[in-house]
Amino acid sequence: EKQKGDNQIMKIGYMGTPGSYTEAAARQLIKSQGLSDAELVPLISAAAVRRSLDTGAVSKGVIAVADQAGRPVSETAQFFPKDSYTPEAELTLPVHYCLFRRSTVADFDIREVASHPFALKQTEEFIALHYPYWADVDTPDTAQAARMLSDGELSITTAVICSKAAGEANGLVCIASDIEDQPNHAVTFCLIKN
């Protein structure tokens, strides 16, 4: 949908990269709001969404706000205090994390696990039980972690936590599926404007 008064396509920024759950939520939210012609802009972080909204680089944003238990996504809470934005629509999506590695590395050679801090927190019991010796490595986004491992930006002794789609799109091998600590894990996303 075009913005009123000009011929530009509306830009909607989301925290994440292609293949992330936030991108999937953004696609569903813009469709439900009749904004299917809008351009989705991957902005990786809540800070970048905030900055892009403030400068007018995007008209709206999509952010992850909380998990199924109401625990806030700390990155979002830092850059979007409750009264600093107007939610236009909300969507809760089931989120299922998978653990991936490069095809050239055996499971027993893995030494660390990389992902967004929220995903690491949501899978910490699984990792502690099955891979207690792995060190955590924070990345800006779950799907970006998969791309970083595939592109060699992360050590080959790293596994990543991401969606099944992101891992497969980057040619990685799945070690385990549905590794989230809560069986009905879900995240609430909001389509927002300033």
Backbone bond lengths (Angstrom), bond angles and torsions (degrees), N, CA, C in turn:
res aa  C-N    CA-C-N  psi(-1)  N-CA   C-N-CA  omega(-1)  CA-C   N-CA-C  phi
1 E - - - 1.452 - - 1.519 108.82 -
2 K 1.288 116.22 139.16 1.462 120.31 -177.92 1.510 110.43 -88.62
3 Q 1.334 115.11 150.28 1.451 119.81 176.55 1.509 109.10 -69.32
4 K 1.320 116.19 148.90 1.458 120.09 179.48 1.524 109.85 -65.04
5 G 1.314 115.62 137.04 1.458 120.34 172.91 1.515 115.39 87.09
6 D 1.328 118.79 -1.46 1.464 118.54 175.90 1.522 109.95 -150.61
7 N 1.314 115.31 177.41 1.459 119.84 -176.95 1.521 112.41 -104.33
8 Q 1.310 117.55 13.62 1.454 120.17 -178.51 1.528 110.50 -83.75
9 I 1.300 115.05 145.72 1.460 121.72 174.99 1.531 107.74 -74.59
10 M 1.318 116.57 136.35 1.460 120.47 177.24 1.530 109.27 -64.52
11 K 1.323 116.33 135.91 1.459 121.86 177.45 1.529 109.02 -106.67
12 I 1.322 114.90 130.74 1.453 121.85 178.55 1.528 107.48 -122.39
13 G 1.321 116.12 116.60 1.458 120.94 -179.31 1.520 111.42 -90.34
14 Y 1.315 115.91 144.64 1.465 119.34 177.46 1.526 109.83 -132.68
15 M 1.330 114.48 148.94 1.462 119.43 177.47 1.523 108.00 -80.50
16 G 1.306 115.07 109.36 1.457 120.53 -177.48 1.509 110.26 144.55
17 T 1.314 114.52 -175.68 1.456 122.67 178.68 1.524 107.71 -128.89
18 P 1.334 117.70 169.18 1.465 118.87 177.05 1.535 110.95 -54.50
19 G 1.321 115.13 133.89 1.461 120.61 -178.16 1.519 113.27 97.60
20 S 1.334 117.09 -7.19 1.464 120.15 -179.77 1.524 110.47 -82.74
21 Y 1.324 115.52 161.56 1.457 119.51 175.39 1.523 110.76 -64.90
22 T 1.329 117.94 -31.91 1.469 119.47 178.81 1.523 110.41 -66.20
23 E 1.329 117.77 -36.53 1.459 119.09 175.83 1.535 110.02 -63.10
24 A 1.328 117.10 -43.49 1.467 120.56 179.16 1.527 110.27 -61.30
25 A 1.329 116.78 -42.90 1.464 120.61 178.07 1.524 110.44 -64.27
26 A 1.338 116.69 -42.05 1.469 120.70 -179.98 1.523 110.45 -59.78
27 R 1.311 117.01 -43.58 1.474 120.44 179.79 1.536 110.85 -61.40
28 Q 1.315 116.61 -43.29 1.467 119.61 179.54 1.527 111.77 -68.72
29 L 1.332 116.39 -40.35 1.463 119.94 -179.28 1.524 112.23 -65.70
30 I 1.328 117.55 -44.08 1.469 118.20 -178.20 1.530 110.61 -68.76
31 K 1.317 116.53 -33.59 1.472 119.28 176.93 1.526 110.08 -65.53
32 S 1.329 117.00 -44.13 1.470 120.69 -178.64 1.526 112.14 -65.98
33 Q 1.323 116.92 -23.33 1.463 121.21 -179.38 1.530 112.85 -98.51
34 G 1.335 116.76 7.47 1.456 120.16 179.40 1.518 113.34 71.38
35 L 1.319 116.76 28.12 1.467 122.03 -177.77 1.524 111.69 -111.68
36 S 1.322 117.59 29.81 1.463 121.71 -173.31 1.522 113.87 -59.17
37 D 1.324 117.67 -22.94 1.467 120.06 179.12 1.527 112.75 -83.60
38 A 1.317 117.13 -5.31 1.472 120.33 -178.85 1.526 109.79 -66.34
39 E 1.310 115.35 151.61 1.468 121.99 176.03 1.518 108.60 -92.20
40 L 1.328 116.59 124.66 1.466 120.59 175.10 1.518 109.07 -85.27
41 V 1.331 115.05 132.61 1.462 121.48 -177.60 1.526 108.24 -118.30
42 P 1.349 118.43 112.69 1.464 120.24 178.23 1.529 109.88 -71.99
43 L 1.327 116.35 121.97 1.470 120.83 -176.72 1.528 112.83 -117.08
44 I 1.288 117.85 3.72 1.466 126.80 174.87 1.525 113.91 66.79
45 S 1.329 118.53 -55.99 1.468 120.08 -170.46 1.524 112.58 -121.10
46 A 1.334 114.81 161.84 1.468 120.12 174.28 1.524 110.01 -63.50
47 A 1.327 116.80 -35.96 1.468 120.54 178.65 1.525 110.97 -60.78
48 A 1.316 117.06 -41.01 1.466 120.84 -179.53 1.525 111.06 -70.65
49 V 1.339 117.73 -35.69 1.465 120.51 175.99 1.526 108.91 -64.43
50 R 1.319 117.67 -46.19 1.471 122.61 178.47 1.530 110.36 -56.65
51 R 1.334 115.90 -50.37 1.469 121.58 -178.91 1.530 110.98 -60.43
52 S 1.331 116.91 -43.67 1.463 121.24 -177.91 1.526 111.95 -68.58
53 L 1.322 117.65 -35.76 1.465 120.52 174.45 1.531 110.30 -66.71
54 D 1.334 116.15 -45.02 1.470 120.76 -177.85 1.519 112.71 -63.84
55 T 1.330 117.43 -34.39 1.472 120.60 -178.33 1.527 112.39 -89.85
56 G 1.327 116.80 -8.61 1.458 119.95 -178.86 1.519 113.56 83.11
57 A 1.317 117.30 10.06 1.468 120.23 178.26 1.527 111.12 -66.24
58 V 1.342 116.73 -27.91 1.460 122.52 172.88 1.521 108.18 -130.40
59 S 1.330 116.55 152.97 1.471 121.81 179.91 1.518 112.36 -85.70
60 K 1.333 115.40 -31.82 1.461 121.97 -177.63 1.528 108.31 -142.64
61 G 1.326 114.54 167.85 1.453 119.25 177.91 1.516 110.81 -138.29
62 V 1.321 116.16 160.59 1.466 122.45 173.16 1.517 106.60 -123.65
63 I 1.333 114.56 125.29 1.458 120.82 -177.61 1.532 109.78 -129.87
64 A 1.326 115.51 150.65 1.462 121.93 172.15 1.516 106.28 -87.26
65 V 1.338 117.64 127.73 1.460 118.59 -174.23 1.527 115.05 -110.34
66 A 1.332 118.60 -35.69 1.468 119.20 -176.46 1.521 110.54 -162.57
67 D 1.344 114.85 162.12 1.463 119.04 174.46 1.525 109.70 -91.61
68 Q 1.323 117.19 -176.98 1.456 121.92 -174.55 1.526 112.45 -63.11
69 A 1.308 118.42 -22.48 1.469 121.80 178.95 1.528 111.66 -90.63
70 G 1.328 116.56 2.60 1.460 120.06 179.68 1.513 114.28 85.33
71 R 1.338 117.22 5.44 1.472 120.02 177.89 1.526 108.48 -73.15
72 P 1.330 116.77 125.56 1.468 119.22 -176.27 1.525 112.68 -70.06
73 V 1.325 115.07 151.68 1.457 121.07 170.12 1.530 104.55 -76.89
74 S 1.323 117.10 112.85 1.471 120.79 -170.42 1.520 112.73 -59.28
75 E 1.311 117.85 -38.63 1.463 121.10 178.97 1.525 110.41 -60.57
76 T 1.323 117.20 -43.02 1.457 121.17 179.49 1.522 110.72 -66.96
77 A 1.334 117.10 -45.10 1.470 121.12 -179.32 1.529 111.24 -59.79
78 Q 1.321 116.75 -33.76 1.471 120.62 -179.86 1.531 111.43 -66.03
79 F 1.313 117.58 -41.29 1.465 120.85 -174.64 1.530 113.71 -99.68
80 F 1.324 117.36 -11.95 1.463 121.68 179.94 1.525 110.30 -133.20
81 P 1.355 117.16 73.18 1.468 118.07 174.44 1.529 109.07 -57.27
82 K 1.317 116.72 153.38 1.468 123.32 -171.50 1.533 115.22 -42.61
83 D 1.310 118.93 -47.20 1.467 120.58 -174.42 1.521 114.16 -92.95
84 S 1.331 117.85 12.82 1.467 119.96 -175.24 1.527 113.31 -94.08
85 Y 1.323 117.82 -0.04 1.461 120.66 -179.40 1.530 109.91 -150.38
86 T 1.310 114.51 162.33 1.463 120.73 177.84 1.521 109.07 -112.45
87 P 1.342 116.71 114.60 1.470 117.91 176.76 1.526 110.29 -74.27
88 E 1.318 116.36 131.11 1.467 121.66 177.73 1.517 111.75 -99.98
89 A 1.310 116.65 -29.42 1.461 121.49 179.09 1.522 108.03 -158.56
90 E 1.320 115.06 155.74 1.456 121.18 -177.46 1.517 108.48 -135.85
91 L 1.330 115.38 147.35 1.458 121.19 -179.46 1.521 108.31 -146.90
92 T 1.315 116.73 132.83 1.462 121.14 174.67 1.523 107.68 -108.78
93 L 1.318 115.08 123.23 1.463 121.51 -178.57 1.520 110.73 -114.29
94 P 1.329 117.82 139.35 1.466 119.08 168.88 1.530 108.33 -64.95
95 V 1.312 116.28 137.05 1.462 120.77 -179.61 1.526 107.90 -123.79
96 H 1.321 114.72 121.56 1.459 120.37 179.98 1.525 108.66 -121.40
97 Y 1.310 114.39 118.92 1.463 119.88 -178.17 1.521 110.89 -92.35
98 C 1.321 114.66 146.91 1.462 122.37 174.66 1.519 108.53 -123.72
99 L 1.301 115.11 159.00 1.459 122.35 178.57 1.530 107.51 -111.45
100 F 1.330 115.61 124.22 1.460 121.31 -176.81 1.522 111.01 -124.59
101 R 1.340 114.90 154.98 1.467 122.86 174.16 1.520 108.49 -138.47
102 R 1.322 115.05 170.31 1.470 119.26 174.24 1.525 108.94 -72.97
103 S 1.317 116.80 152.93 1.469 121.04 -177.26 1.521 112.53 -70.44
104 T 1.315 117.74 -20.57 1.466 121.69 -175.97 1.526 113.10 -89.75
105 V 1.319 117.44 5.06 1.466 121.44 -175.92 1.526 109.40 -123.64
106 A 1.319 116.34 136.91 1.467 120.99 176.71 1.527 109.50 -81.12
107 D 1.316 116.21 152.70 1.468 120.69 179.95 1.526 111.78 -53.65
108 F 1.329 117.57 -40.98 1.468 120.10 -176.06 1.527 113.44 -70.80
109 D 1.343 117.96 -10.04 1.463 120.96 176.77 1.531 113.20 -90.16
110 I 1.318 117.05 -7.18 1.468 121.02 -179.40 1.530 109.07 -70.80
111 R 1.334 115.94 136.52 1.460 121.61 -178.33 1.524 113.77 -123.36
112 E 1.352 117.26 -16.72 1.461 119.94 179.80 1.527 109.56 -146.98
113 V 1.324 114.48 163.42 1.460 121.39 178.34 1.527 107.41 -128.80
114 A 1.336 115.54 131.92 1.461 121.16 -176.61 1.524 111.01 -118.08
115 S 1.322 115.34 141.58 1.463 121.46 174.66 1.518 108.86 -177.31
116 H 1.323 115.47 179.99 1.459 121.12 172.94 1.531 107.45 -64.79
117 P 1.343 118.48 143.78 1.472 120.30 -178.90 1.531 114.24 -54.61
118 F 1.325 118.45 -34.12 1.468 121.73 178.57 1.528 109.97 -64.47
119 A 1.326 117.85 -43.03 1.467 121.29 178.63 1.530 110.81 -67.44
120 L 1.320 116.86 -38.82 1.471 119.55 177.01 1.530 110.36 -61.45
121 K 1.328 116.24 -41.06 1.469 120.88 179.36 1.532 110.99 -66.44
122 Q 1.327 117.00 -38.82 1.465 121.49 -177.15 1.533 113.08 -74.57
123 T 1.338 117.12 -9.83 1.472 121.26 -178.33 1.537 112.21 -124.36
124 E 1.315 117.21 11.54 1.470 119.94 -172.17 1.529 113.34 -63.91
125 E 1.323 118.85 -34.45 1.464 119.99 179.34 1.530 110.47 -67.05
126 F 1.329 116.97 -42.95 1.459 121.24 178.65 1.534 110.28 -61.20
127 I 1.316 116.31 -47.91 1.473 120.47 -178.84 1.528 110.17 -63.82
128 A 1.335 117.86 -44.07 1.470 121.11 -179.72 1.531 111.39 -62.12
129 L 1.319 117.08 -36.80 1.460 121.08 -179.26 1.525 112.24 -73.03
130 H 1.325 116.98 -44.54 1.466 120.99 -172.71 1.531 114.50 -96.62
131 Y 1.323 117.11 -28.79 1.472 121.49 -175.45 1.529 109.94 -138.97
132 P 1.320 118.16 60.54 1.472 121.00 -172.66 1.530 114.28 -65.25
133 Y 1.296 118.04 -17.70 1.463 121.39 -177.53 1.528 112.72 -90.43
134 W 1.313 118.83 -3.78 1.457 121.24 -179.15 1.522 110.84 -77.96
135 A 1.308 115.59 139.35 1.465 121.54 174.43 1.526 109.16 -90.78
136 D 1.335 117.15 146.59 1.464 122.08 176.88 1.527 110.28 -83.61
137 V 1.330 115.60 141.06 1.467 122.44 175.07 1.526 106.88 -128.15
138 D 1.327 116.65 118.31 1.467 120.52 179.30 1.521 110.99 -77.67
139 T 1.334 115.38 136.94 1.463 122.02 172.03 1.530 107.54 -127.55
140 P 1.323 117.83 161.96 1.462 119.69 -177.54 1.525 114.95 -69.87
141 D 1.339 117.94 -17.55 1.462 120.36 -173.11 1.522 108.71 -162.67
142 T 1.325 117.48 148.51 1.464 120.46 -179.73 1.529 111.67 -66.13
143 A 1.319 117.38 -46.84 1.472 120.22 -180.00 1.523 110.81 -66.61
144 Q 1.323 116.66 -33.77 1.457 119.39 177.84 1.532 110.58 -67.75
145 A 1.325 117.29 -32.94 1.465 120.23 176.59 1.530 109.87 -60.15
146 A 1.335 116.63 -42.46 1.473 120.48 178.40 1.521 110.77 -62.43
147 R 1.321 116.35 -44.75 1.467 119.95 179.05 1.529 110.34 -63.95
148 M 1.327 117.61 -42.35 1.467 121.72 -179.51 1.533 111.44 -61.64
149 L 1.337 117.04 -40.26 1.465 119.94 178.41 1.524 110.12 -67.34
150 S 1.310 116.21 -45.04 1.461 121.04 179.93 1.525 112.00 -62.11
151 D 1.340 116.81 -38.86 1.469 121.93 -177.71 1.524 113.93 -83.51
152 G 1.341 117.80 -2.14 1.455 120.44 178.99 1.516 114.34 84.25
153 E 1.321 118.13 11.97 1.469 121.20 177.81 1.523 111.84 -78.83
154 L 1.328 116.32 -18.19 1.462 122.07 173.50 1.521 107.76 -112.02
155 S 1.298 116.34 152.95 1.460 122.03 177.85 1.525 110.66 -56.27
156 I 1.325 116.47 145.19 1.466 119.26 178.50 1.525 111.96 -65.87
157 T 1.346 117.28 -14.92 1.466 120.55 177.48 1.530 111.42 -88.51
158 T 1.325 116.26 20.52 1.459 122.27 -179.98 1.525 109.94 -106.81
159 A 1.322 115.42 140.58 1.467 122.43 167.54 1.526 105.88 -106.01
160 V 1.324 116.79 158.46 1.465 120.07 178.57 1.520 110.51 -127.15
161 I 1.321 115.02 150.23 1.452 122.53 174.55 1.521 106.61 -105.74
162 C 1.335 115.36 122.68 1.470 120.44 -178.76 1.525 108.48 -161.17
163 S 1.316 115.22 -176.10 1.464 119.65 176.01 1.529 109.50 -73.99
164 K 1.307 115.65 159.33 1.464 120.58 176.20 1.528 109.79 -58.48
165 A 1.327 116.23 -43.14 1.466 120.80 -178.11 1.531 111.29 -61.82
166 A 1.322 117.75 -42.83 1.471 121.11 -178.71 1.524 111.00 -66.68
167 G 1.324 117.30 -42.81 1.458 120.29 179.17 1.513 112.28 -63.45
168 E 1.330 115.70 -46.40 1.463 119.85 -179.73 1.520 112.05 -67.07
169 A 1.331 117.40 -38.34 1.470 121.04 179.61 1.518 111.96 -63.30
170 N 1.337 116.27 -23.72 1.459 120.70 -179.45 1.524 112.76 -101.40
171 G 1.329 116.86 12.05 1.459 121.10 174.58 1.514 114.73 70.21
172 L 1.321 117.60 26.77 1.460 121.38 -178.59 1.523 110.67 -93.80
173 V 1.324 116.01 164.92 1.463 123.05 -178.52 1.526 109.02 -103.93
174 C 1.328 116.19 129.77 1.462 121.20 -179.26 1.532 110.44 -78.78
175 I 1.327 115.48 125.53 1.470 122.35 176.47 1.522 109.47 -90.55
176 A 1.348 116.66 -40.95 1.465 121.45 -177.84 1.527 109.24 -155.38
177 S 1.331 115.35 148.23 1.468 121.98 179.27 1.516 110.42 -115.77
178 D 1.308 115.95 158.41 1.470 122.78 176.41 1.526 111.18 52.53
179 I 1.319 115.97 55.31 1.467 120.97 -174.86 1.530 113.16 -93.52
180 E 1.328 117.59 3.66 1.462 120.41 178.42 1.532 108.92 -63.49
181 D 1.332 116.04 144.20 1.462 120.84 -175.66 1.526 112.89 -70.18
182 Q 1.317 117.77 -30.49 1.463 122.12 178.36 1.532 108.69 -99.25
183 P 1.321 118.14 123.30 1.467 119.95 -174.42 1.534 114.28 -62.21
184 N 1.305 118.09 -27.81 1.466 121.00 179.52 1.522 110.68 -106.36
185 H 1.317 115.60 38.22 1.463 120.61 -175.59 1.527 110.85 -58.70
186 A 1.318 115.37 132.44 1.455 121.90 178.30 1.524 108.37 -147.96
187 V 1.313 115.97 157.02 1.459 121.90 178.51 1.524 108.45 -129.40
188 T 1.314 115.47 138.91 1.464 121.28 176.40 1.514 108.99 -95.55
189 F 1.324 114.88 131.10 1.459 123.23 179.19 1.522 108.61 -117.78
190 C 1.322 117.18 148.17 1.468 121.96 178.29 1.507 110.60 -125.64
191 L 1.336 115.47 139.45 1.452 123.03 166.56 1.517 105.13 -89.56
192 I 1.326 116.86 123.17 1.462 120.39 -171.88 1.524 112.04 -128.45
193 K 1.327 113.61 162.66 1.458 121.10 167.34 1.520 106.20 -137.38
194 N 1.307 117.05 162.78 1.471 120.65 177.94 1.504 110.76 -64.42
